[in-house]
Amino acid sequence: MKEITETNLISAFAGESQAHMRYLAFAEIAEVENFPNVSRLFRAIADSERIHATNHFRALAHLDGGKVTVAGAVFGPGNTSKNLKLAIAGETFEIEEMYPAYLEVAKFQGEKSAERTFKAALESEKIHATLYKKAKEAVDAGKDVELGPIQICQVCGYTVEGKAPEKCPICGAPIDKFKTFK
């Protein structure tokens, strides 16, 4: 694998791994603050981020070690409103800067496995940002967000509110590969 794409995969793995853990911590805070649907949203998206990290990791199967990860992840958990603000900022960075750049480099370097995993993550992050914005609006109004079941494709991390599609629009996985967060 070409060095720049490999470095981007390592950074993406680190960032997604940290997002997974950060969102689980944010879910606990939302639960304590009596926002059960926001908590469920954080847990569902944490699962999606875990899948993204795993897919990035698998694309790096050729490595034997000797690499260091650095991720520009947000820190400083606070109340649920602040945590949603941090989550929106993180997702927006991935949508507007990180994944488009990583995807273009992977395409340019002909790294198909990296291209696939970056594209899946990018498309999912767009949905995450939208859901987090909806949740923040509700929380800032003093209410829990109204959400239907949240479905996560266990192959690529695609996220959808409501009914799972018969076939994942990103990776083509069948409906039985979706995990429901109710």
Beta strands, then each sheet from edge to edge (+ up, - down):
strand 1: 150-153
strand 2: 159-161
strand 3: 178-181
sheet 1: 2+ 1- 3+
end
